[in-house]
Structures are given as C-alpha cells and as structure tokens.
Amino acid sequence: MEAHLQRAYRPGSAEDFDRLYEATYRRLLSTLIAVLRDRAAAEDCAQEAYLRAFQAWPRWRPDAPVEAWLHRIAINVAVSHRRRERLREAGEVLRRLGVPVAPDPTESSGPELLRELRALPPRQAAALVLRHVHGFTNREIAHSLGIPERTVASRLAAARARLQDRLGWMRIPGTWRPGGVASGK
C-alpha cells in the first residue's frame, strides 16, 4: 500500500477527505449497488453520502473506523432513497387508479363531537381517528405515526380524557366515567 494511504486521517482536513474518497469510493459504490440494485441510484446516493460525510467530517472521531462511519452514512442515504421511491410508486398507483371514494366517517358524528375532535392536538387526533375510525391496533398506529406503542397509548388516553371532559354533558345517564361512578342523572 502506498505511504500516503497508510497515514491516519485527520477530522476536518480536506486533503485527508480527498484521500478517503479515493480510497473508499469503489467499495462504497459497490455496496450501494448491491443494496439498491440500480447503478444510477447508487451513484446518486454515493454522491449524497460523500456530501453528508464531508459536512460531518470535522466531527468524525479518529477512534471510530472511518470506512465503517462512511458506510453507515451511505446505507442511511440508501434506505431513505428506497423509502422515497416506494412513496413515489404508491403515489403513481394512486394517481393512476384514483383515490377510492369512501364515506366521510365524521358525517355521522354530531357537530359537537366533530368540533371537539378538530380542537384536539393533531397528534392526539391522529391516534384517535386511526383507532376509532379506522380500527388500527396500537402497533399499527405506532408504525403509521413512527412512534413507540407506549406513546400511542398515552396519546389515546389524553385524547379520550379531553373529549370526555369537554363532551361530558353529552354522556348518557348511567354510563361509566373514569375515576368516578356511574351517573344516574
């Protein structure tokens, strides 16, 4: 191996980053081609990965293997690229087929309930609608919203509590009230 390739890399050094690029580009590109199965997409992702790595280069710590660090950045870029591609494909299918016409589930709700649902914080409202309108499980809601299942449970509890407080006058006599007793009046 040549002497200039054996020297240690220094974070923030443009010269060292150039050396890193020359030493790793082919391996990184072949990794991305294997992940993406598309050379053009792999080249785009490699370019993005090196750009991100260069921006983070001053913060790289020499105790971490530089090529592993660079590959982690590249894999993250490739995963994001694949996610965007899947969303783009789904959008194309929807454009081609059209969005199915479904009845508005809020049309059967009273105007008071709809108004209060719209007054909820958006994250709570989303969890509530996914659960009670669409019938999703906590796991499905968590996956849809990109949050932990425990967070789903707390958002649902907070949304229900708020709705119960604000719509308490609509409660049917004799129904259960959390933390209280059945009302007979």
N, C-alpha and C positions, 0 to 999 in steps of 0.2 A: 504494500500500500504506500502511496506517496506520502512524503513527510507532511505536506500541508493538510492532508485529510486526517492525519492522526492527531493533530493539535486539538486541544479542548475548545469547545465553543464557549463564547462569552455572551451572556444575555445583552441584548441591545446593540450588539456590534453588527453593522450592515454587512461588513466583509464576511463575518462568520455566518450570517444568514445566507449569503450568496453561496458559500461553501456547502452549507446544509442543503440548500435547494439542489445543487449539482449532485450531491452525494445520495439524495433520497428520492428524487423525482420519479425515476423509473419504477422503483419498488412501490411508492405510494400510488402511482397511476395504475399499476397492475392490480393493486389491492382494490382500488375503486372500480376498475373494470369488472373484477370478479363480483363485487357487491352489487353493482348497478346493471351489469350485463349490457352496457351501452357505452361505447368508447367516447362518443361526443359528450354525453352526460358526465362521464368520468373525468374528461379533460376540463369541463366547466367546474366540476366540484373540486378538482385538484387546484385549479386557479383560485377558487374561493377559499380553500383550506390554507393555501400559502399566504393569501392576503390576511386572513384572520390570524394565522400564526405570526406573521410579520408584525401585526398590530399588537400582539401579546408578547412578542419576543423580549422586550425589556423586563417582563415579569416572569419569564421562564427561569426556573431554578436549576442550576447545574447538577444538583443531586438527583434529579429525575432524568431518566433516559430520554434524550432529545427526540429520537426517532419514534419512540412509543408515544410521547407527547404529541408529536406531529400527526401520527396515525389516528390518535383519539380525536383530534380536531377534524381530520378528514372523514372519519367514519360518522361523526356527528353531522357534518355537512351533507354526506350522502344520505343519511337517514332523513334529514329534513327535506332533501330533494325528492326522495321517494314519496314522502308524505304529501308534498305539494303536487306531485304527479298524480297520485291517487285521487286527491281532491279535484284536480283538473279533469281527470277522467270521469269522476262522478258528476261533475258539472256538465260535461259534454252529454252524458247519458240523460240527465235531467232536461237539458235543452232540446235534445232530440225527441224524447218521449213526452216532455211536458210534465209539469207538476200535477199529480193527481188531485182532483177536486174532492176535498173532504169537508164534511160539515164542520162548522166552527163550533168547538165544544163549549165555547163561552156563550153561545146564543141561548142555550137552555138555562144558563145561570141567571140569577137575578141581577139587576143592575148594581145593587149594593155590593154583592159578592165580587162582581167584576171590577168595580171601582176599587175595592179594598185589595184585590189581587194585584191590580196595577200600582197600588200605593206601596206594595212590599218592595224591599230592596231587590234589585234584579236577580241577584244570585239565589236569594230565598225563593223568589217567584219561579225561577227556572227549575229548581229542585222540586217544588210543589207541583208544578204543571207536569213535569216528567213522571212524577209518582202517580198523581191522582187523575190526570187526564189521559196520559199515555200508558200507565200501568208498569213503568220501569221498576226494577228492583234497585236497592241501594247500590249494588255492584254495577249495574248498568248505568245508573245515574253518575256514579263516580267516574266510570270510564268515559261517559259522554262529556262531562264537565272537566275532566282532567284533575280530579281532586281525590283525596282519600275517602274511603267509605265512612269513616267516623265524621268527617266534615259534612257529608251528605246528611247523616243523622242529625247533627246539630243544626244544620240549616232548615231541615224539615221541622224540627221541634220549635225553632224560633219562629218560623213562618206560621205554624199552626197556632202557637201561643198568641201571636199578634192578631191573627184573624179571629181567634176566639174572644180576645179582649175587645176588639173593635166591632165584632158582629154579635156580641153576647145577647143583644136584645132580640135577635132572630132565633135564639135557641128554643127548641121545642120543650115545653114543660115535661119534666121527668127524665130528661137526658143527662147523661153523666157529664160532670165538669171536673177536669183535672184539678187535684188539690182541694176539691170541695165535695159537696154532696149533691145528690140529685135534687133538682129543684122541682117543687110540686106546684109552683105558681106560674 
